[in-house]
Amino acid sequence: MTIEQLVKLMRCPESRQPLRRAETALVEVLNLQVAAGGLKNRAGKPVSEGFEQGLVREDGKFLYPIRKDIPVLIIEEAIPLG
């Protein structure tokens, strides 16, 4: 099974909406915010560690980071978008 096939099977743990890979540009912008200390996760805690990729919920409201090739599908760790 390829990574793309796995992504198609993944769902948001909260809403059960499908997830899609985040655009590289979005990941870069968010990592700049992490480096500047200005990015908070859904729990309101600062995100202190950057990430290589991310999975965006279908409605575009949250991104779940992927660190060391492992998706972090924890509701509180989701990064609000917009």
Buried (B, 14 or more C-beta within 10 A) or exposed (E): EEEEEEBEEBBBEBEEBBBBBBEEEBBEEBBEBBEEEEBEBBEEEEBEEBBEBBBBBEEEBBBBBBBEEEBBBBBEBBBEBE
